[in-house]
Amino acid sequence: MHQYGVRDVERLLNLSRSTIHSLVKAGFVSPARGPRRSLLFSFQDLIVLRTAQALAAAKVPARRITRSLKELRRQLPTAVPLSGLSIGAVADRVVVKEGASRWQADSGQYLLALEVEPAAGSLRVIERRGPSAEECFERALALERTDLPGARAAYERAIAADASHLSAHVNLGLLLHEDGRFAEAESAYRRALAACGGDPVLWYNLGVLLEDMERKDEALAAYEEALRKNPQFADCHYNLALLCEDLNKPAKAIRHMAQYRRLVERR
């Protein structure tokens, strides 16, 4: 059975590391442990994680999410079926379709539609909500492993259709950063910050980029802004601690590392 690391989950499901750890801590999944106690997720875990995040974003009550996911987790197949798999809502029922068969997971009045398909030997997870911006975003996710230029173009189309589409902004910035196109990545993040109200993940990603560009004072300011938006952002405290140590700010380094450890211990 194939297993996925945290980095795989980040890219496949478009979830931040902090969100992944929060969902694990909440008990939605129980991943295996790999070398150095790294988290290893199964196919079923990926579906449950994405579903949990989507339901939480839709403000479905936590108890209902837990009840729905417990039953969903029990019935999911252990691998991507060749026929594909979709999870949707029909009236007040969560219905799973596998090939020609359908089965009910649980009840709950919320809008959710996910598709999981085998594509070129890899997992493709798509959340469909209908708007053209979302369709462009989903297309970009599907292209990331096979056609990076096409993925970037699709993210740009999603942003053109909806300038506040946070996930498209985040993924576009990451792709440009990873491709070494630092100036374009910085422009993408700053455009995103203007459109999305200064989201902490955008500030954090900009900080990582600025560090790679050796603009450490600006990176420090970006990390601090991310923490102003979300003081519980553990990964940001960690990066900021290391950066403060590098900038000869030992007191701040100690403080942020201590906060990082407190947050991680709570997970």
C-alpha positions in Angstrom: 0.0 0.0 0.0 1.4 3.4 -1.0 2.0 5.9 1.7 2.3 9.7 1.5 4.5 12.0 3.5 3.5 15.4 4.9 5.0 17.1 1.9 3.0 14.9 -0.5 -0.2 15.8 1.4 0.6 19.5 1.3 1.0 19.4 -2.5 -1.8 16.9 -3.3 -4.5 18.4 -1.0 -3.4 22.0 -0.9 -3.3 21.9 2.9 -0.7 23.8 5.1 1.5 21.7 7.4 -0.2 23.4 10.4 -3.6 22.3 9.1 -2.5 18.8 8.6 -1.1 18.5 12.1 -4.3 20.1 13.5 -6.5 17.5 11.8 -4.2 14.7 13.0 -4.4 16.1 16.5 -8.2 16.3 16.3 -8.2 12.5 15.7 -9.6 12.5 12.2 -6.7 10.3 11.0 -4.0 8.2 12.7 -1.1 8.1 10.3 1.7 5.6 10.6 5.3 6.6 11.6 8.3 6.4 9.3 12.0 7.2 9.8 12.6 9.8 12.5 8.9 9.5 13.4 7.8 11.2 10.2 4.0 11.0 9.5 3.0 8.5 6.7 -0.6 8.8 5.4 -2.6 6.2 3.5 -5.0 6.8 0.6 -7.9 6.7 3.1 -6.2 9.2 5.3 -5.9 11.7 2.4 -9.5 11.5 1.6 -10.5 11.9 5.2 -8.1 14.9 5.7 -9.4 16.7 2.6 -13.0 16.0 3.6 -12.5 17.2 7.1 -10.9 20.4 5.9 -13.7 21.1 3.5 -16.4 20.5 6.1 -14.6 22.7 8.6 -14.3 25.5 6.1 -18.0 25.1 5.5 -18.6 25.6 9.2 -20.1 22.2 9.7 -20.3 21.5 13.5 -17.3 19.5 14.8 -19.4 16.7 16.2 -21.1 16.2 12.9 -17.8 16.1 11.1 -16.4 13.5 13.5 -19.5 11.3 13.1 -19.5 11.6 9.3 -15.8 10.9 9.0 -15.8 8.0 11.3 -18.2 6.2 9.2 -16.6 7.4 5.9 -13.2 6.2 7.1 -14.6 2.7 7.9 -16.1 2.3 4.4 -13.4 3.8 2.2 -11.4 1.4 -0.1 -7.7 1.0 0.8 -6.5 2.2 -2.7 -7.7 4.4 -5.5 -10.3 2.4 -7.4 -9.8 2.2 -11.1 -13.3 3.4 -11.6 -12.6 6.5 -9.6 -14.3 7.7 -6.4 -16.6 10.6 -5.6 -18.0 11.9 -2.4 -21.0 14.2 -2.6 -24.1 15.5 -0.9 -27.6 14.4 -1.9 -30.2 16.4 0.1 -29.1 15.8 3.7 -27.1 12.6 3.0 -23.4 12.1 2.2 -23.2 9.7 -0.7 -20.1 7.9 -2.0 -20.0 6.7 -5.5 -17.5 4.0 -6.6 -18.0 3.0 -10.2 -21.6 2.2 -10.8 -22.4 1.6 -7.1 -23.4 4.2 -4.5 -23.5 4.1 -0.7 -24.4 6.5 2.1 -21.7 7.5 4.5 -23.7 9.6 7.0 -26.2 12.4 7.1 -25.6 16.2 7.4 -26.8 19.2 5.4 -23.7 20.7 3.8 -22.3 21.1 0.3 -19.3 19.0 -0.5 -18.2 17.3 -3.7 -14.8 15.6 -4.0 -13.4 13.4 -6.7 -10.4 11.0 -6.4 -9.0 9.6 -9.6 -5.9 7.6 -10.5 -4.0 9.7 -13.0 -0.6 8.7 -14.4 0.0 6.4 -11.4 -0.6 9.2 -8.9 -3.5 10.4 -6.8 -5.6 13.3 -7.9 -8.0 14.9 -5.4 -10.4 17.5 -6.7 -13.0 19.5 -4.8 -15.8 20.7 -7.1 -18.0 23.6 -6.2 -19.0 24.9 -9.6 -17.4 28.4 -10.1 -15.1 28.8 -13.0 -12.3 29.9 -10.8 -12.5 26.7 -8.8 -12.6 24.6 -12.0 -9.4 26.3 -13.1 -7.8 25.7 -9.7 -8.7 22.0 -9.8 -7.3 21.7 -13.3 -4.1 23.2 -12.0 -3.9 20.7 -9.2 -4.3 17.9 -11.7 -1.5 19.3 -13.9 1.1 19.9 -11.2 2.8 16.5 -11.5 2.8 16.3 -15.3 2.7 19.9 -16.7 4.1 22.6 -14.5 3.7 25.4 -17.1 0.1 24.3 -17.6 -0.5 24.3 -13.9 0.9 27.8 -13.5 -1.3 29.0 -16.3 -4.4 27.4 -14.8 -3.7 29.0 -11.4 -3.4 32.4 -13.2 -6.8 31.8 -14.9 -8.3 30.9 -11.5 -7.0 34.2 -10.1 -8.2 36.1 -13.1 -11.7 34.7 -12.5 -11.6 35.3 -8.7 -8.8 37.6 -7.4 -9.5 36.5 -3.8 -8.9 32.8 -4.5 -6.4 32.2 -1.8 -5.4 28.6 -2.6 -4.6 29.6 -6.2 -2.4 32.4 -5.1 -0.6 30.2 -2.6 0.0 27.4 -5.1 1.1 29.8 -7.8 3.6 31.4 -5.5 5.0 28.0 -4.4 5.4 26.8 -8.0 7.2 29.9 -9.0 9.4 29.8 -5.9 10.3 26.1 -6.4 11.1 26.8 -10.1 13.7 29.5 -9.0 11.6 32.3 -10.4 12.0 34.4 -7.2 11.0 37.8 -8.6 7.8 36.4 -10.1 7.0 34.5 -6.9 7.5 37.7 -4.8 5.2 39.6 -7.2 2.6 36.8 -7.0 2.7 36.8 -3.2 2.4 40.6 -2.9 -0.5 40.6 -5.4 -2.1 37.9 -3.3 -1.7 39.8 0.0 -3.4 42.8 -1.6 -6.3 40.6 -2.8 -6.7 38.3 0.2 -6.5 40.6 3.2 -3.0 39.7 4.4 -3.5 35.9 5.0 -0.9 34.5 7.4 0.1 31.7 5.1 0.9 34.2 2.4 3.1 36.2 4.8 4.8 33.0 5.9 5.5 31.9 2.3 6.7 35.3 1.4 9.1 35.1 4.4 10.5 31.8 3.2 11.0 33.2 -0.2 12.7 36.4 1.1 15.1 34.2 3.1 16.0 32.3 0.0 16.6 35.6 -1.7 19.0 36.6 1.2 16.7 39.5 2.2 16.7 38.4 5.8 15.4 41.6 7.5 12.5 41.6 5.1 11.9 37.9 5.8 11.8 38.6 9.5 9.2 41.3 9.0 7.1 39.0 6.9 7.2 36.2 9.5 6.3 38.7 12.3 3.3 39.8 10.2 2.2 36.2 9.8 2.3 35.8 13.5 0.3 39.0 14.1 -2.4 37.4 11.9 -2.0 34.0 13.5 0.0 33.8 16.8 -0.5 30.0 16.8 1.3 29.4 13.6 3.9 26.9 14.8 5.9 26.6 11.6 6.3 30.4 11.5 7.6 30.5 15.1 10.2 27.8 14.1 11.4 29.6 11.0 11.5 32.9 12.9 13.6 31.4 15.7 16.2 30.1 13.3 16.3 33.4 11.4 16.7 35.4 14.7 19.6 33.2 15.6 21.1 33.9 12.2 20.6 37.6 12.7 22.2 37.5 16.2 18.9 38.1 18.0 19.3 35.4 20.7 16.5 36.5 23.0 13.9 36.5 20.2 15.2 33.2 18.9 14.8 31.6 22.3 11.3 33.0 22.7 10.0 31.8 19.3 11.6 28.4 19.7 9.9 28.0 23.1 6.6 29.0 21.6 7.1 26.6 18.7 7.7 23.7 21.1 4.7 24.6 23.2 2.4 24.6 20.2 3.8 21.3 18.9 3.4 19.6 22.3 -0.3 20.5 22.3 -0.8 18.6 19.0 
